[in-house]
Amino acid sequence: MATCKKCGASIIWIKTMKGKSMPCDSVLIAYKADRAGKDTIVTPNGETIRCRLTFDGDATGVGYISHWSTCPNAEDFRRAEK
Ligand SMILES: [Zn+2]
């Protein structure tokens, strides 16, 4: 478990299939795989899946959402990436 340097949220680093480490919210959330979905989720084994988040019980799995989409200071992240 790690902490976001920007907002103090607890995050975990997940290594994606592409070999990149990605900061994600430490909370597992349910998703439904959907090619047209507006969200992207990372599964615990590092697969990134286009999906939409669901609370309706029709989830196809659970995964982590990129902290970049939830961090209030995400802009700082993007700058730091360069
Ligand atoms: Zn943050």
PDB file of the backbone (N, CA, C, O) and the ligand in Angstrom, with CONECT records:
HET     ZN  A 101       1
ATOM      1  N   MET A   1       0.850  -1.202   0.000  1.00  0.00           N
ATOM      2  CA  MET A   1       0.000   0.000   0.000  1.00  0.00           C
ATOM      3  C   MET A   1       0.881   1.246   0.000  1.00  0.00           C
ATOM      4  O   MET A   1       1.885   1.311   0.710  1.00  0.00           O
ATOM      5  N   ALA A   2       0.504   2.202  -0.780  1.00  0.00           N
ATOM      6  CA  ALA A   2       1.256   3.450  -0.856  1.00  0.00           C
ATOM      7  C   ALA A   2       0.286   4.613  -0.665  1.00  0.00           C
ATOM      8  O   ALA A   2      -0.927   4.426  -0.573  1.00  0.00           O
ATOM      9  N   THR A   3       0.831   5.774  -0.611  1.00  0.00           N
ATOM     10  CA  THR A   3      -0.003   6.958  -0.447  1.00  0.00           C
ATOM     11  C   THR A   3       0.282   7.924  -1.588  1.00  0.00           C
ATOM     12  O   THR A   3       1.434   8.143  -1.964  1.00  0.00           O
ATOM     13  N   CYS A   4      -0.783   8.496  -2.130  1.00  0.00           N
ATOM     14  CA  CYS A   4      -0.613   9.488  -3.189  1.00  0.00           C
ATOM     15  C   CYS A   4       0.082  10.708  -2.601  1.00  0.00           C
ATOM     16  O   CYS A   4      -0.349  11.259  -1.588  1.00  0.00           O
ATOM     17  N   LYS A   5       1.157  11.117  -3.248  1.00  0.00           N
ATOM     18  CA  LYS A   5       1.894  12.274  -2.743  1.00  0.00           C
ATOM     19  C   LYS A   5       1.095  13.560  -2.915  1.00  0.00           C
ATOM     20  O   LYS A   5       1.351  14.557  -2.239  1.00  0.00           O
ATOM     21  N   LYS A   6       0.136  13.529  -3.816  1.00  0.00           N
ATOM     22  CA  LYS A   6      -0.616  14.742  -4.127  1.00  0.00           C
ATOM     23  C   LYS A   6      -1.814  14.966  -3.221  1.00  0.00           C
ATOM     24  O   LYS A   6      -2.058  16.085  -2.769  1.00  0.00           O
ATOM     25  N   CYS A   7      -2.563  13.901  -2.954  1.00  0.00           N
ATOM     26  CA  CYS A   7      -3.800  14.106  -2.202  1.00  0.00           C
ATOM     27  C   CYS A   7      -3.878  13.271  -0.937  1.00  0.00           C
ATOM     28  O   CYS A   7      -4.809  13.440  -0.149  1.00  0.00           O
ATOM     29  N   GLY A   8      -2.916  12.366  -0.720  1.00  0.00           N
ATOM     30  CA  GLY A   8      -2.890  11.605   0.515  1.00  0.00           C
ATOM     31  C   GLY A   8      -3.774  10.366   0.517  1.00  0.00           C
ATOM     32  O   GLY A   8      -3.856   9.669   1.529  1.00  0.00           O
ATOM     33  N   ALA A   9      -4.435  10.081  -0.602  1.00  0.00           N
ATOM     34  CA  ALA A   9      -5.273   8.888  -0.684  1.00  0.00           C
ATOM     35  C   ALA A   9      -4.392   7.642  -0.689  1.00  0.00           C
ATOM     36  O   ALA A   9      -3.243   7.689  -1.128  1.00  0.00           O
ATOM     37  N   SER A  10      -4.934   6.533  -0.201  1.00  0.00           N
ATOM     38  CA  SER A  10      -4.150   5.310  -0.260  1.00  0.00           C
ATOM     39  C   SER A  10      -4.304   4.688  -1.641  1.00  0.00           C
ATOM     40  O   SER A  10      -5.415   4.507  -2.139  1.00  0.00           O
ATOM     41  N   ILE A  11      -3.187   4.371  -2.235  1.00  0.00           N
ATOM     42  CA  ILE A  11      -3.172   3.838  -3.597  1.00  0.00           C
ATOM     43  C   ILE A  11      -2.313   2.586  -3.635  1.00  0.00           C
ATOM     44  O   ILE A  11      -1.516   2.327  -2.734  1.00  0.00           O
ATOM     45  N   ILE A  12      -2.493   1.825  -4.690  1.00  0.00           N
ATOM     46  CA  ILE A  12      -1.602   0.702  -4.926  1.00  0.00           C
ATOM     47  C   ILE A  12      -1.036   0.844  -6.324  1.00  0.00           C
ATOM     48  O   ILE A  12      -1.668   1.421  -7.210  1.00  0.00           O
ATOM     49  N   TRP A  13       0.151   0.317  -6.512  1.00  0.00           N
ATOM     50  CA  TRP A  13       0.778   0.352  -7.833  1.00  0.00           C
ATOM     51  C   TRP A  13       0.560  -0.992  -8.492  1.00  0.00           C
ATOM     52  O   TRP A  13       0.897  -2.034  -7.930  1.00  0.00           O
ATOM     53  N   ILE A  14       0.000  -0.966  -9.675  1.00  0.00           N
ATOM     54  CA  ILE A  14      -0.225  -2.207 -10.412  1.00  0.00           C
ATOM     55  C   ILE A  14       0.588  -2.163 -11.687  1.00  0.00           C
ATOM     56  O   ILE A  14       0.568  -1.173 -12.420  1.00  0.00           O
ATOM     57  N   LYS A  15       1.299  -3.238 -11.944  1.00  0.00           N
ATOM     58  CA  LYS A  15       2.078  -3.310 -13.175  1.00  0.00           C
ATOM     59  C   LYS A  15       1.159  -3.810 -14.278  1.00  0.00           C
ATOM     60  O   LYS A  15       0.595  -4.901 -14.180  1.00  0.00           O
ATOM     61  N   THR A  16       1.009  -3.010 -15.327  1.00  0.00           N
ATOM     62  CA  THR A  16       0.115  -3.407 -16.410  1.00  0.00           C
ATOM     63  C   THR A  16       0.820  -4.393 -17.334  1.00  0.00           C
ATOM     64  O   THR A  16       2.029  -4.608 -17.243  1.00  0.00           O
ATOM     65  N   MET A  17       0.035  -4.978 -18.215  1.00  0.00           N
ATOM     66  CA  MET A  17       0.564  -5.931 -19.192  1.00  0.00           C
ATOM     67  C   MET A  17       1.659  -5.298 -20.045  1.00  0.00           C
ATOM     68  O   MET A  17       2.546  -5.983 -20.553  1.00  0.00           O
ATOM     69  N   LYS A  18       1.576  -3.970 -20.191  1.00  0.00           N
ATOM     70  CA  LYS A  18       2.575  -3.273 -21.004  1.00  0.00           C
ATOM     71  C   LYS A  18       3.842  -2.970 -20.220  1.00  0.00           C
ATOM     72  O   LYS A  18       4.780  -2.369 -20.744  1.00  0.00           O
ATOM     73  N   GLY A  19       3.861  -3.393 -18.959  1.00  0.00           N
ATOM     74  CA  GLY A  19       5.059  -3.223 -18.157  1.00  0.00           C
ATOM     75  C   GLY A  19       5.174  -1.880 -17.459  1.00  0.00           C
ATOM     76  O   GLY A  19       6.214  -1.538 -16.898  1.00  0.00           O
ATOM     77  N   LYS A  20       4.085  -1.130 -17.506  1.00  0.00           N
ATOM     78  CA  LYS A  20       4.086   0.173 -16.840  1.00  0.00           C
ATOM     79  C   LYS A  20       3.457   0.045 -15.462  1.00  0.00           C
ATOM     80  O   LYS A  20       2.482  -0.685 -15.283  1.00  0.00           O
ATOM     81  N   SER A  21       4.010   0.748 -14.500  1.00  0.00           N
ATOM     82  CA  SER A  21       3.378   0.772 -13.190  1.00  0.00           C
ATOM     83  C   SER A  21       2.370   1.895 -13.162  1.00  0.00           C
ATOM     84  O   SER A  21       2.658   3.024 -13.559  1.00  0.00           O
ATOM     85  N   MET A  22       1.183   1.569 -12.686  1.00  0.00           N
ATOM     86  CA  MET A  22       0.113   2.544 -12.692  1.00  0.00           C
ATOM     87  C   MET A  22      -0.455   2.694 -11.279  1.00  0.00           C
ATOM     88  O   MET A  22      -0.776   1.701 -10.626  1.00  0.00           O
ATOM     89  N   PRO A  23      -0.577   3.939 -10.811  1.00  0.00           N
ATOM     90  CA  PRO A  23      -1.174   4.128  -9.496  1.00  0.00           C
ATOM     91  C   PRO A  23      -2.682   3.972  -9.577  1.00  0.00           C
ATOM     92  O   PRO A  23      -3.328   4.587 -10.426  1.00  0.00           O
ATOM     93  N   CYS A  24      -3.242   3.161  -8.707  1.00  0.00           N
ATOM     94  CA  CYS A  24      -4.683   2.933  -8.716  1.00  0.00           C
ATOM     95  C   CYS A  24      -5.245   3.144  -7.321  1.00  0.00           C
ATOM     96  O   CYS A  24      -4.535   2.996  -6.325  1.00  0.00           O
ATOM     97  N   ASP A  25      -6.505   3.484  -7.256  1.00  0.00           N
ATOM     98  CA  ASP A  25      -7.170   3.557  -5.958  1.00  0.00           C
ATOM     99  C   ASP A  25      -7.125   2.165  -5.327  1.00  0.00           C
ATOM    100  O   ASP A  25      -7.261   1.152  -6.012  1.00  0.00           O
ATOM    101  N   SER A  26      -6.933   2.138  -4.025  1.00  0.00           N
ATOM    102  CA  SER A  26      -6.721   0.845  -3.364  1.00  0.00           C
ATOM    103  C   SER A  26      -8.014   0.065  -3.168  1.00  0.00           C
ATOM    104  O   SER A  26      -7.999  -1.046  -2.638  1.00  0.00           O
ATOM    105  N   VAL A  27      -9.120   0.640  -3.590  1.00  0.00           N
ATOM    106  CA  VAL A  27     -10.407  -0.021  -3.388  1.00  0.00           C
ATOM    107  C   VAL A  27     -10.803  -0.800  -4.642  1.00  0.00           C
ATOM    108  O   VAL A  27     -10.797  -0.261  -5.749  1.00  0.00           O
ATOM    109  N   LEU A  28     -11.143  -2.059  -4.457  1.00  0.00           N
ATOM    110  CA  LEU A  28     -11.631  -2.875  -5.571  1.00  0.00           C
ATOM    111  C   LEU A  28     -13.046  -2.433  -5.917  1.00  0.00           C
ATOM    112  O   LEU A  28     -13.881  -2.256  -5.030  1.00  0.00           O
ATOM    113  N   ILE A  29     -13.316  -2.254  -7.209  1.00  0.00           N
ATOM    114  CA  ILE A  29     -14.663  -1.883  -7.598  1.00  0.00           C
ATOM    115  C   ILE A  29     -15.178  -2.810  -8.696  1.00  0.00           C
ATOM    116  O   ILE A  29     -14.407  -3.410  -9.445  1.00  0.00           O
ATOM    117  N   ALA A  30     -16.481  -2.905  -8.768  1.00  0.00           N
ATOM    118  CA  ALA A  30     -17.108  -3.784  -9.752  1.00  0.00           C
ATOM    119  C   ALA A  30     -17.243  -3.067 -11.087  1.00  0.00           C
ATOM    120  O   ALA A  30     -17.542  -1.874 -11.136  1.00  0.00           O
ATOM    121  N   TYR A  31     -17.021  -3.799 -12.159  1.00  0.00           N
ATOM    122  CA  TYR A  31     -17.171  -3.202 -13.486  1.00  0.00           C
ATOM    123  C   TYR A  31     -17.888  -4.192 -14.394  1.00  0.00           C
ATOM    124  O   TYR A  31     -17.973  -5.390 -14.122  1.00  0.00           O
ATOM    125  N   LYS A  32     -18.393  -3.635 -15.475  1.00  0.00           N
ATOM    126  CA  LYS A  32     -18.957  -4.469 -16.524  1.00  0.00           C
ATOM    127  C   LYS A  32     -18.179  -4.157 -17.792  1.00  0.00           C
ATOM    128  O   LYS A  32     -18.158  -3.013 -18.245  1.00  0.00           O
ATOM    129  N   ALA A  33     -17.554  -5.150 -18.356  1.00  0.00           N
ATOM    130  CA  ALA A  33     -16.763  -4.940 -19.567  1.00  0.00           C
ATOM    131  C   ALA A  33     -17.645  -4.369 -20.667  1.00  0.00           C
ATOM    132  O   ALA A  33     -18.727  -4.892 -20.933  1.00  0.00           O
ATOM    133  N   ASP A  34     -17.186  -3.297 -21.305  1.00  0.00           N
ATOM    134  CA  ASP A  34     -17.977  -2.625 -22.319  1.00  0.00           C
ATOM    135  C   ASP A  34     -17.033  -1.837 -23.220  1.00  0.00           C
ATOM    136  O   ASP A  34     -16.422  -0.860 -22.786  1.00  0.00           O
ATOM    137  N   ARG A  35     -16.917  -2.262 -24.466  1.00  0.00           N
ATOM    138  CA  ARG A  35     -15.996  -1.618 -25.398  1.00  0.00           C
ATOM    139  C   ARG A  35     -16.301  -0.143 -25.595  1.00  0.00           C
ATOM    140  O   ARG A  35     -15.414   0.650 -25.909  1.00  0.00           O
ATOM    141  N   ALA A  36     -17.554   0.212 -25.410  1.00  0.00           N
ATOM    142  CA  ALA A  36     -17.944   1.609 -25.590  1.00  0.00           C
ATOM    143  C   ALA A  36     -17.982   2.362 -24.266  1.00  0.00           C
ATOM    144  O   ALA A  36     -18.376   3.528 -24.210  1.00  0.00           O
ATOM    145  N   GLY A  37     -17.572   1.687 -23.213  1.00  0.00           N
ATOM    146  CA  GLY A  37     -17.616   2.310 -21.891  1.00  0.00           C
ATOM    147  C   GLY A  37     -16.656   3.482 -21.785  1.00  0.00           C
ATOM    148  O   GLY A  37     -15.697   3.594 -22.549  1.00  0.00           O
ATOM    149  N   LYS A  38     -16.934   4.352 -20.822  1.00  0.00           N
ATOM    150  CA  LYS A  38     -16.088   5.532 -20.695  1.00  0.00           C
ATOM    151  C   LYS A  38     -15.020   5.354 -19.618  1.00  0.00           C
ATOM    152  O   LYS A  38     -14.196   6.243 -19.408  1.00  0.00           O
ATOM    153  N   ASP A  39     -15.033   4.223 -18.947  1.00  0.00           N
ATOM    154  CA  ASP A  39     -14.065   4.001 -17.878  1.00  0.00           C
ATOM    155  C   ASP A  39     -13.066   2.920 -18.273  1.00  0.00           C
ATOM    156  O   ASP A  39     -13.331   2.066 -19.119  1.00  0.00           O
ATOM    157  N   THR A  40     -11.929   2.991 -17.637  1.00  0.00           N
ATOM    158  CA  THR A  40     -10.928   1.957 -17.839  1.00  0.00           C
ATOM    159  C   THR A  40     -10.552   1.408 -16.479  1.00  0.00           C
ATOM    160  O   THR A  40     -10.328   2.152 -15.525  1.00  0.00           O
ATOM    161  N   ILE A  41     -10.488   0.114 -16.413  1.00  0.00           N
ATOM    162  CA  ILE A  41     -10.164  -0.515 -15.138  1.00  0.00           C
ATOM    163  C   ILE A  41      -8.937  -1.401 -15.319  1.00  0.00           C
ATOM    164  O   ILE A  41      -8.682  -1.916 -16.408  1.00  0.00           O
ATOM    165  N   VAL A  42      -8.197  -1.565 -14.256  1.00  0.00           N
ATOM    166  CA  VAL A  42      -7.039  -2.452 -14.284  1.00  0.00           C
ATOM    167  C   VAL A  42      -7.338  -3.619 -13.362  1.00  0.00           C
ATOM    168  O   VAL A  42      -7.641  -3.426 -12.184  1.00  0.00           O
ATOM    169  N   THR A  43      -7.253  -4.812 -13.888  1.00  0.00           N
ATOM    170  CA  THR A  43      -7.504  -5.970 -13.046  1.00  0.00           C
ATOM    171  C   THR A  43      -6.281  -6.222 -12.170  1.00  0.00           C
ATOM    172  O   THR A  43      -5.191  -5.727 -12.457  1.00  0.00           O
ATOM    173  N   PRO A  44      -6.467  -6.998 -11.096  1.00  0.00           N
ATOM    174  CA  PRO A  44      -5.322  -7.265 -10.211  1.00  0.00           C
ATOM    175  C   PRO A  44      -4.131  -7.901 -10.931  1.00  0.00           C
ATOM    176  O   PRO A  44      -3.009  -7.810 -10.433  1.00  0.00           O
ATOM    177  N   ASN A  45      -4.337  -8.536 -12.076  1.00  0.00           N
ATOM    178  CA  ASN A  45      -3.188  -9.095 -12.786  1.00  0.00           C
ATOM    179  C   ASN A  45      -2.668  -8.184 -13.905  1.00  0.00           C
ATOM    180  O   ASN A  45      -1.867  -8.609 -14.738  1.00  0.00           O
ATOM    181  N   GLY A  46      -3.126  -6.941 -13.915  1.00  0.00           N
ATOM    182  CA  GLY A  46      -2.495  -5.945 -14.780  1.00  0.00           C
ATOM    183  C   GLY A  46      -3.113  -5.771 -16.152  1.00  0.00           C
ATOM    184  O   GLY A  46      -2.535  -5.113 -17.017  1.00  0.00           O
ATOM    185  N   GLU A  47      -4.276  -6.350 -16.358  1.00  0.00           N
ATOM    186  CA  GLU A  47      -4.964  -6.197 -17.632  1.00  0.00           C
ATOM    187  C   GLU A  47      -5.787  -4.914 -17.590  1.00  0.00           C
ATOM    188  O   GLU A  47      -6.498  -4.671 -16.614  1.00  0.00           O
ATOM    189  N   THR A  48      -5.704  -4.092 -18.629  1.00  0.00           N
ATOM    190  CA  THR A  48      -6.559  -2.908 -18.658  1.00  0.00           C
ATOM    191  C   THR A  48      -7.785  -3.221 -19.507  1.00  0.00           C
ATOM    192  O   THR A  48      -7.678  -3.749 -20.614  1.00  0.00           O
ATOM    193  N   ILE A  49      -8.936  -2.888 -18.972  1.00  0.00           N
ATOM    194  CA  ILE A  49     -10.201  -3.245 -19.624  1.00  0.00           C
ATOM    195  C   ILE A  49     -11.086  -2.014 -19.744  1.00  0.00           C
ATOM    196  O   ILE A  49     -11.310  -1.294 -18.771  1.00  0.00           O
ATOM    197  N   ARG A  50     -11.580  -1.787 -20.942  1.00  0.00           N
ATOM    198  CA  ARG A  50     -12.547  -0.722 -21.180  1.00  0.00           C
ATOM    199  C   ARG A  50     -13.874  -1.195 -20.611  1.00  0.00           C
ATOM    200  O   ARG A  50     -14.301  -2.322 -20.864  1.00  0.00           O
ATOM    201  N   CYS A  51     -14.513  -0.346 -19.855  1.00  0.00           N
ATOM    202  CA  CYS A  51     -15.703  -0.814 -19.151  1.00  0.00           C
ATOM    203  C   CYS A  51     -16.556   0.357 -18.721  1.00  0.00           C
ATOM    204  O   CYS A  51     -16.257   1.517 -19.005  1.00  0.00           O
ATOM    205  N   ARG A  52     -17.613   0.022 -18.037  1.00  0.00           N
ATOM    206  CA  ARG A  52     -18.307   1.049 -17.282  1.00  0.00           C
ATOM    207  C   ARG A  52     -18.513   0.517 -15.876  1.00  0.00           C
ATOM    208  O   ARG A  52     -18.686  -0.682 -15.660  1.00  0.00           O
ATOM    209  N   LEU A  53     -18.491   1.435 -14.936  1.00  0.00           N
ATOM    210  CA  LEU A  53     -18.642   1.022 -13.548  1.00  0.00           C
ATOM    211  C   LEU A  53     -20.103   0.710 -13.302  1.00  0.00           C
ATOM    212  O   LEU A  53     -20.997   1.369 -13.833  1.00  0.00           O
ATOM    213  N   THR A  54     -20.325  -0.295 -12.497  1.00  0.00           N
ATOM    214  CA  THR A  54     -21.698  -0.719 -12.301  1.00  0.00           C
ATOM    215  C   THR A  54     -21.990  -0.981 -10.830  1.00  0.00           C
ATOM    216  O   THR A  54     -21.130  -1.441 -10.079  1.00  0.00           O
ATOM    217  N   PHE A  55     -23.180  -0.688 -10.451  1.00  0.00           N
ATOM    218  CA  PHE A  55     -23.612  -0.970  -9.084  1.00  0.00           C
ATOM    219  C   PHE A  55     -24.900  -1.787  -9.127  1.00  0.00           C
ATOM    220  O   PHE A  55     -25.603  -1.917  -8.125  1.00  0.00           O
ATOM    221  N   ASP A  56     -25.195  -2.332 -10.302  1.00  0.00           N
ATOM    222  CA  ASP A  56     -26.482  -2.980 -10.499  1.00  0.00           C
ATOM    223  C   ASP A  56     -26.438  -4.497 -10.366  1.00  0.00           C
ATOM    224  O   ASP A  56     -27.440  -5.167 -10.616  1.00  0.00           O
ATOM    225  N   GLY A  57     -25.311  -5.038  -9.981  1.00  0.00           N
ATOM    226  CA  GLY A  57     -25.243  -6.485  -9.844  1.00  0.00           C
ATOM    227  C   GLY A  57     -24.991  -7.211 -11.150  1.00  0.00           C
ATOM    228  O   GLY A  57     -25.040  -8.440 -11.197  1.00  0.00           O
ATOM    229  N   ASP A  58     -24.715  -6.446 -12.240  1.00  0.00           N
ATOM    230  CA  ASP A  58     -24.431  -7.109 -13.508  1.00  0.00           C
ATOM    231  C   ASP A  58     -22.935  -7.047 -13.839  1.00  0.00           C
ATOM    232  O   ASP A  58     -22.544  -7.126 -15.004  1.00  0.00           O
ATOM    233  N   ALA A  59     -22.123  -6.908 -12.820  1.00  0.00           N
ATOM    234  CA  ALA A  59     -20.688  -6.793 -13.013  1.00  0.00           C
ATOM    235  C   ALA A  59     -20.107  -8.055 -13.630  1.00  0.00           C
ATOM    236  O   ALA A  59     -20.582  -9.163 -13.380  1.00  0.00           O
ATOM    237  N   THR A  60     -19.059  -7.865 -14.448  1.00  0.00           N
ATOM    238  CA  THR A  60     -18.380  -9.027 -15.016  1.00  0.00           C
ATOM    239  C   THR A  60     -17.064  -9.293 -14.285  1.00  0.00           C
ATOM    240  O   THR A  60     -16.384 -10.282 -14.558  1.00  0.00           O
ATOM    241  N   GLY A  61     -16.718  -8.418 -13.371  1.00  0.00           N
ATOM    242  CA  GLY A  61     -15.491  -8.636 -12.618  1.00  0.00           C
ATOM    243  C   GLY A  61     -15.217  -7.471 -11.695  1.00  0.00           C
ATOM    244  O   GLY A  61     -15.986  -6.513 -11.630  1.00  0.00           O
ATOM    245  N   VAL A  62     -14.099  -7.568 -10.977  1.00  0.00           N
ATOM    246  CA  VAL A  62     -13.687  -6.462 -10.117  1.00  0.00           C
ATOM    247  C   VAL A  62     -12.257  -6.074 -10.473  1.00  0.00           C
ATOM    248  O   VAL A  62     -11.459  -6.896 -10.922  1.00  0.00           O
ATOM    249  N   GLY A  63     -11.965  -4.810 -10.260  1.00  0.00           N
ATOM    250  CA  GLY A  63     -10.628  -4.339 -10.577  1.00  0.00           C
ATOM    251  C   GLY A  63     -10.393  -3.009  -9.897  1.00  0.00           C
ATOM    252  O   GLY A  63     -11.158  -2.576  -9.035  1.00  0.00           O
ATOM    253  N   TYR A  64      -9.316  -2.376 -10.310  1.00  0.00           N
ATOM    254  CA  TYR A  64      -8.954  -1.102  -9.720  1.00  0.00           C
ATOM    255  C   TYR A  64      -9.068  -0.006 -10.763  1.00  0.00           C
ATOM    256  O   TYR A  64      -8.806  -0.222 -11.946  1.00  0.00           O
ATOM    257  N   ILE A  65      -9.460   1.163 -10.308  1.00  0.00           N
ATOM    258  CA  ILE A  65      -9.551   2.295 -11.221  1.00  0.00           C
ATOM    259  C   ILE A  65      -8.294   3.141 -11.068  1.00  0.00           C
ATOM    260  O   ILE A  65      -7.778   3.319  -9.965  1.00  0.00           O
ATOM    261  N   SER A  66      -7.815   3.658 -12.189  1.00  0.00           N
ATOM    262  CA  SER A  66      -6.613   4.481 -12.157  1.00  0.00           C
ATOM    263  C   SER A  66      -6.795   5.655 -11.212  1.00  0.00           C
ATOM    264  O   SER A  66      -7.818   6.339 -11.240  1.00  0.00           O
ATOM    265  N   HIS A  67      -5.807   5.878 -10.388  1.00  0.00           N
ATOM    266  CA  HIS A  67      -5.916   7.017  -9.478  1.00  0.00           C
ATOM    267  C   HIS A  67      -5.918   8.331 -10.249  1.00  0.00           C
ATOM    268  O   HIS A  67      -6.378   9.357  -9.748  1.00  0.00           O
ATOM    269  N   TRP A  68      -5.403   8.288 -11.466  1.00  0.00           N
ATOM    270  CA  TRP A  68      -5.396   9.502 -12.292  1.00  0.00           C
ATOM    271  C   TRP A  68      -6.795  10.004 -12.557  1.00  0.00           C
ATOM    272  O   TRP A  68      -7.000  11.206 -12.724  1.00  0.00           O
ATOM    273  N   SER A  69      -7.759   9.108 -12.598  1.00  0.00           N
ATOM    274  CA  SER A  69      -9.121   9.572 -12.871  1.00  0.00           C
ATOM    275  C   SER A  69      -9.830  10.037 -11.615  1.00  0.00           C
ATOM    276  O   SER A  69     -10.890  10.657 -11.706  1.00  0.00           O
ATOM    277  N   THR A  70      -9.278   9.756 -10.445  1.00  0.00           N
ATOM    278  CA  THR A  70      -9.975  10.181  -9.238  1.00  0.00           C
ATOM    279  C   THR A  70      -9.193  11.206  -8.428  1.00  0.00           C
ATOM    280  O   THR A  70      -9.763  11.871  -7.563  1.00  0.00           O
ATOM    281  N   CYS A  71      -7.902  11.343  -8.693  1.00  0.00           N
ATOM    282  CA  CYS A  71      -7.088  12.259  -7.898  1.00  0.00           C
ATOM    283  C   CYS A  71      -7.473  13.713  -8.175  1.00  0.00           C
ATOM    284  O   CYS A  71      -7.539  14.132  -9.331  1.00  0.00           O
ATOM    285  N   PRO A  72      -7.727  14.477  -7.117  1.00  0.00           N
ATOM    286  CA  PRO A  72      -8.075  15.887  -7.335  1.00  0.00           C
ATOM    287  C   PRO A  72      -6.897  16.685  -7.911  1.00  0.00           C
ATOM    288  O   PRO A  72      -7.082  17.793  -8.414  1.00  0.00           O
ATOM    289  N   ASN A  73      -5.705  16.126  -7.834  1.00  0.00           N
ATOM    290  CA  ASN A  73      -4.531  16.839  -8.339  1.00  0.00           C
ATOM    291  C   ASN A  73      -3.910  16.108  -9.524  1.00  0.00           C
ATOM    292  O   ASN A  73      -2.694  16.134  -9.715  1.00  0.00           O
ATOM    293  N   ALA A  74      -4.749  15.464 -10.307  1.00  0.00           N
ATOM    294  CA  ALA A  74      -4.254  14.646 -11.414  1.00  0.00           C
ATOM    295  C   ALA A  74      -3.428  15.444 -12.412  1.00  0.00           C
ATOM    296  O   ALA A  74      -2.519  14.905 -13.044  1.00  0.00           O
ATOM    297  N   GLU A  75      -3.736  16.710 -12.551  1.00  0.00           N
ATOM    298  CA  GLU A  75      -2.985  17.531 -13.498  1.00  0.00           C
ATOM    299  C   GLU A  75      -1.494  17.536 -13.153  1.00  0.00           C
ATOM    300  O   GLU A  75      -0.640  17.512 -14.040  1.00  0.00           O
ATOM    301  N   ASP A  76      -1.199  17.569 -11.865  1.00  0.00           N
ATOM    302  CA  ASP A  76       0.192  17.533 -11.430  1.00  0.00           C
ATOM    303  C   ASP A  76       0.868  16.246 -11.875  1.00  0.00           C
ATOM    304  O   ASP A  76       2.031  16.234 -12.277  1.00  0.00           O
ATOM    305  N   PHE A  77       0.104  15.164 -11.790  1.00  0.00           N
ATOM    306  CA  PHE A  77       0.619  13.869 -12.219  1.00  0.00           C
ATOM    307  C   PHE A  77       1.050  13.917 -13.675  1.00  0.00           C
ATOM    308  O   PHE A  77       2.150  13.501 -14.039  1.00  0.00           O
ATOM    309  N   ARG A  78       0.145  14.440 -14.493  1.00  0.00           N
ATOM    310  CA  ARG A  78       0.410  14.434 -15.936  1.00  0.00           C
ATOM    311  C   ARG A  78       1.632  15.267 -16.254  1.00  0.00           C
ATOM    312  O   ARG A  78       2.441  14.913 -17.111  1.00  0.00           O
ATOM    313  N   ARG A  79       1.755  16.389 -15.546  1.00  0.00           N
ATOM    314  CA  ARG A  79       2.949  17.212 -15.766  1.00  0.00           C
ATOM    315  C   ARG A  79       4.202  16.446 -15.386  1.00  0.00           C
ATOM    316  O   ARG A  79       5.209  16.484 -16.093  1.00  0.00           O
ATOM    317  N   ALA A  80       4.126  15.746 -14.252  1.00  0.00           N
ATOM    318  CA  ALA A  80       5.292  15.038 -13.738  1.00  0.00           C
ATOM    319  C   ALA A  80       5.698  13.888 -14.662  1.00  0.00           C
ATOM    320  O   ALA A  80       6.854  13.465 -14.667  1.00  0.00           O
ATOM    321  N   GLU A  81       4.738  13.391 -15.440  1.00  0.00           N
ATOM    322  CA  GLU A  81       5.005  12.263 -16.321  1.00  0.00           C
ATOM    323  C   GLU A  81       6.006  12.577 -17.423  1.00  0.00           C
ATOM    324  O   GLU A  81       6.739  11.696 -17.871  1.00  0.00           O
ATOM    325  N   LYS A  82       6.037  13.807 -17.849  1.00  0.00           N
ATOM    326  CA  LYS A  82       6.867  14.164 -19.000  1.00  0.00           C
ATOM    327  C   LYS A  82       8.366  14.120 -18.687  1.00  0.00           C
ATOM    328  O   LYS A  82       9.187  14.397 -19.560  1.00  0.00           O
TER     329      LYS A  82
HETATM  330 ZN    ZN A 101      -4.034  11.637  -5.485  1.00  0.00          ZN2+
END
